[in-house]
Amino acid sequence: MSRLLLLLALAAPIAFADSEIQVEQVLKRDFHPRGQAGMDRIPQDGLQRVCTEARDRPPQALARTLEADQQKTLVIPEGSLMGDWKRGERLAQSGQGMTWNDKPGNAGGSCYNCHELSPKELSFGTIGPSLRGFGRKRGSGADAQRYVYSKIYNAKAFSACSQMPRFGTSGTLTAEQIKDLVALLLDPSSPVNQ
Amino acid sequence: MIRAAVVFLAAVCALPAGAQDAKKEIERYQRMVSEGSPVELFEIGGEELWKKPAGPRNVSLEKCDLGLGPGVLKGAYARLPRYFADTDRVMDLETRLVHCMTTLQGRSLQDATRRVFGNEDRPSELEYLSAYIAAQSRGVKMAPGTRHPKEQAALELGRALFFHRAGPWDFSCASCHGEPDRRIRMQELPVLYEPRYARAVVATWPAYRVSNSQLKTMQWRLNDCYRQMRMPEPTFGSEATVALNLFLAATGQGEPYRGPGTKR
């Protein structure tokens, strides 16, 4: 029985695949490059395709496979991953970067768009979970640093169809910037942990 | 007045109050701006443009057929997007207006689409015209075309586009508009594939947007969503944009039109 379900689950994306290829052809025809947003942004990678076909709820076995695949993209620097929470707060506030009217580089993390972080910032989004007090709960040791760094670098390595961008894998944020965001979340003196 | 309101909003956001209080303040602010909205000025400007002779043939748009016959404006917007036999394609308000500018007035496509989105100092003629034409559907139930095979194909394409994840940040429309009670910063996000949320949205666009001090069209709304999705730019009036527009309009159908609205 469970074997049959697994087979069906694996077969389902194949049945939908044609329509996704058609959508991609429409995008290639009906969209045009502008600024830094070139047409190389149109083709889906395997993860995007599976998540689209599964409406972001892939069967568990498939999700684990995708996550293991994304784990392989992680590039984690040696040593401490704790940067400067003040710079991290500025990055978290900035929703800029990567759009066709942004200059290449200088991207922010858009963190407050989706998450609650510092209690001083009341204008926060709710697409992602609240991260207020995150470091108080998780501590600031090497494991916590590594987890937060990895999650920001590639959220899909932990949740295949997460709505959170892959900030490292996509080249949006540098290693130094991700370290600053790690500090914003974990540093005991960060407002997030006050 | 509008600038004062923006300053007021900024002050509200900075208040050290709870999120619930902030929400109430923002609702109060929204009521305030809708009472002082300049939507009517856009409607008047649109009427002038509709009736003004222009282009190489020096004729007005008054004979433009928006689907209910040449020059029929009452309720026409509520039926869009829809299939047009003369072009053999599904069109939304803006693409149909451009069609009338080229066929009736003899303007080149390049001329008619030179400024499809305006700015605060100089609105686009399409923004004025959209406000005027949409206003003639007030009280009329939204009922876009969904029966013709090309309308059905567009609807399916629109739905597929809505859920299609792509680009450097992996976004689809559903990334932001897929679950109830979600916000980006303080902006609440309607779940646009569900009728109960889509209806209020469809019934109030085009809309005056206080943060831009501009009247904005649906084509602009879709364009700016794709900008924020970090995608390349959708071409104005392309099949993809009309299909997505039809998917949203069809999801929100049945609601009496009450726009042009006023947004944050």
Chai-1 contact restraints between the chains, C-beta under 6 A:
chainA,res_idxA,chainB,res_idxB,connection_type,confidence,min_distance_angstrom,max_distance_angstrom,comment,restraint_id
A,S19,B,A160,contact,1.0,0.0,6.0,A-B,restraint_1
A,V23,B,A160,contact,1.0,0.0,6.0,A-B,restraint_2
A,V23,B,H164,contact,1.0,0.0,6.0,A-B,restraint_3
A,V26,B,A240,contact,1.0,0.0,6.0,A-B,restraint_4
A,D30,B,T235,contact,1.0,0.0,6.0,A-B,restraint_5
A,D30,B,S238,contact,1.0,0.0,6.0,A-B,restraint_6
A,D30,B,E239,contact,1.0,0.0,6.0,A-B,restraint_7
A,D30,B,A240,contact,1.0,0.0,6.0,A-B,restraint_8
A,F31,B,P232,contact,1.0,0.0,6.0,A-B,restraint_9
A,F31,B,P234,contact,1.0,0.0,6.0,A-B,restraint_10
A,H32,B,E233,contact,1.0,0.0,6.0,A-B,restraint_11
A,H32,B,T235,contact,1.0,0.0,6.0,A-B,restraint_12
A,P33,B,P232,contact,1.0,0.0,6.0,A-B,restraint_13
A,R34,B,E233,contact,1.0,0.0,6.0,A-B,restraint_14
A,A37,B,P232,contact,1.0,0.0,6.0,A-B,restraint_15
A,M39,B,P232,contact,1.0,0.0,6.0,A-B,restraint_16
A,R41,B,G167,contact,1.0,0.0,6.0,A-B,restraint_17
A,R41,B,P168,contact,1.0,0.0,6.0,A-B,restraint_18
A,R41,B,P232,contact,1.0,0.0,6.0,A-B,restraint_19
A,Q44,B,A166,contact,1.0,0.0,6.0,A-B,restraint_20
A,Q48,B,R165,contact,1.0,0.0,6.0,A-B,restraint_21
A,Q48,B,A166,contact,1.0,0.0,6.0,A-B,restraint_22
A,Q48,B,D170,contact,1.0,0.0,6.0,A-B,restraint_23
A,C51,B,R165,contact,1.0,0.0,6.0,A-B,restraint_24
A,T52,B,F163,contact,1.0,0.0,6.0,A-B,restraint_25
A,T52,B,H164,contact,1.0,0.0,6.0,A-B,restraint_26
A,T52,B,R165,contact,1.0,0.0,6.0,A-B,restraint_27
A,M98,B,P168,contact,1.0,0.0,6.0,A-B,restraint_28
A,M98,B,R230,contact,1.0,0.0,6.0,A-B,restraint_29
A,T99,B,R227,contact,1.0,0.0,6.0,A-B,restraint_30
A,T99,B,R230,contact,1.0,0.0,6.0,A-B,restraint_31
A,W100,B,R227,contact,1.0,0.0,6.0,A-B,restraint_32
A,W100,B,E233,contact,1.0,0.0,6.0,A-B,restraint_33
A,N113,B,I184,contact,1.0,0.0,6.0,A-B,restraint_34
A,N113,B,R185,contact,1.0,0.0,6.0,A-B,restraint_35
A,L122,B,A22,contact,1.0,0.0,6.0,A-B,restraint_36
A,S123,B,C13,contact,1.0,0.0,6.0,A-B,restraint_37
A,S123,B,R185,contact,1.0,0.0,6.0,A-B,restraint_38
A,S123,B,M186,contact,1.0,0.0,6.0,A-B,restraint_39
A,G125,B,R183,contact,1.0,0.0,6.0,A-B,restraint_40
A,G125,B,I184,contact,1.0,0.0,6.0,A-B,restraint_41
A,G125,B,R185,contact,1.0,0.0,6.0,A-B,restraint_42
A,T126,B,R182,contact,1.0,0.0,6.0,A-B,restraint_43
A,T126,B,R183,contact,1.0,0.0,6.0,A-B,restraint_44
A,I127,B,R182,contact,1.0,0.0,6.0,A-B,restraint_45
A,Q163,B,S175,contact,1.0,0.0,6.0,A-B,restraint_46
A,P165,B,W169,contact,1.0,0.0,6.0,A-B,restraint_47
A,S170,B,P168,contact,1.0,0.0,6.0,A-B,restraint_48
